[in-house]
């Protein structure tokens, strides 16, 4: 299965925040949207990803005062992207090797969605279930 197929199923909603918003505001948005990460954009340009993990790092580094500082101070600025034509197996490897839980999806320089490790795992489980069912059908029909 490919990234584009997953986006068709889950939708291509992208929740984003600006790098100048406070960490406290970003936490509110994460909770409101019920997501683990948001894309950080300066206009239409992706400049980072801000996740729950970044919140923990911010608090560990600067304590409660981190909540009043901008997201840009703590976001993951080296963004790893996915493309619509990539296979889920390639994403699983990339995400596991780099310990990444969210990948923004770019198509021709345009942000078209976000894939999470949960999306990838769900896809893998569904593929294995289909394969198992095909094997059961083959064995019982044979």
C-alpha positions in Angstrom: 0.0 0.0 0.0 1.2 3.5 -0.7 1.0 6.8 1.2 -1.5 8.3 -1.2 -4.0 5.4 -0.5 -3.7 5.9 3.2 -4.4 9.7 2.8 -7.5 8.8 0.8 -8.7 6.7 3.6 -7.8 8.9 6.6 -8.1 12.2 4.9 -5.5 14.9 4.3 -6.2 17.3 7.1 -3.1 18.9 8.3 -3.0 20.7 11.6 -0.3 23.3 11.7 1.0 26.1 13.9 3.2 29.1 13.5 6.8 29.0 15.0 6.1 32.2 17.0 3.2 30.7 19.0 4.0 29.7 22.6 4.5 26.2 23.7 1.5 26.6 26.0 -0.7 27.5 23.0 0.7 24.6 21.0 -0.2 22.2 23.9 -3.7 23.5 23.8 -3.9 22.9 20.0 -2.5 19.4 20.4 -5.2 18.6 22.9 -8.0 20.4 21.0 -7.1 18.6 17.8 -6.4 15.3 19.6 -3.1 14.8 17.8 0.4 14.0 18.9 2.2 16.5 16.6 1.6 19.5 14.4 3.4 20.8 11.4 5.1 24.1 12.0 4.7 26.5 9.1 5.9 29.9 8.3 3.3 30.9 5.8 3.2 28.0 3.4 6.8 26.8 4.2 7.2 23.8 6.5 9.9 24.8 9.0 9.4 22.0 11.6 7.3 19.6 13.5 6.2 20.1 17.0 5.2 17.0 19.0 4.5 15.8 22.5 8.1 14.7 22.7 9.2 18.3 22.0 7.0 19.5 24.9 8.8 17.0 27.2 12.2 18.1 26.0 11.3 21.8 26.4 10.1 21.3 30.0 13.1 19.2 30.9 15.4 21.8 29.5 13.8 25.0 30.8 11.1 24.0 33.2 7.7 25.8 33.3 9.1 28.9 31.7 9.3 26.9 28.4 5.6 27.2 28.1 5.9 30.9 27.4 8.6 30.6 24.8 7.9 30.1 21.1 7.5 26.7 19.5 10.3 27.6 17.1 12.7 27.3 20.1 11.9 23.6 20.6 10.4 22.2 17.4 12.2 19.5 15.4 13.6 21.6 12.6 15.1 18.9 10.5 11.9 17.6 9.0 11.9 14.2 7.2 9.1 14.0 4.6 7.2 11.3 2.8 5.8 11.4 -0.7 2.5 10.0 -2.0 4.1 7.3 -4.1 6.1 5.8 -1.3 5.3 2.3 0.0 4.3 1.8 3.6 7.1 -0.7 4.1 9.7 2.0 3.2 8.0 4.4 5.7 8.0 1.8 8.4 11.8 1.4 8.0 12.5 5.1 7.9 10.3 5.9 10.9 11.7 3.1 13.0 15.4 3.7 12.1 15.1 7.5 12.8 12.6 7.1 15.7 10.1 9.4 14.0 6.4 9.2 14.8 5.0 11.7 12.2 5.9 12.4 8.6 4.5 15.4 6.7 3.6 14.3 3.1 4.8 16.6 0.3 3.7 16.4 -3.3 5.4 18.7 -5.7 6.5 21.1 -2.9 3.0 21.2 -1.4 2.0 19.8 2.0 -0.8 17.3 1.3 -1.0 15.3 4.6 0.7 13.8 7.6 1.3 10.1 8.2 1.8 8.8 11.7 3.4 5.6 12.9 -0.1 4.5 13.9 -1.3 4.9 10.3 1.7 2.8 9.2 1.1 0.1 11.8 -2.6 0.0 11.0 -1.8 -0.5 7.3 0.6 -3.3 8.0 -1.9 -5.1 10.2 -4.6 -4.8 7.6 -2.2 -6.1 4.9 -1.3 -9.1 7.0 -4.9 -9.9 7.8 -5.7 -9.8 4.0 -2.8 -12.1 3.3 -3.9 -14.5 6.0 -7.4 -14.5 4.7 -6.2 -15.2 1.2 -4.1 -18.1 2.4 -7.1 -19.5 4.4 -9.3 -19.3 1.3 -6.6 -20.9 -0.9 -6.1 -23.8 1.6 -9.8 -24.5 2.1 -10.6 -24.2 -1.6 -7.7 -26.5 -2.6 
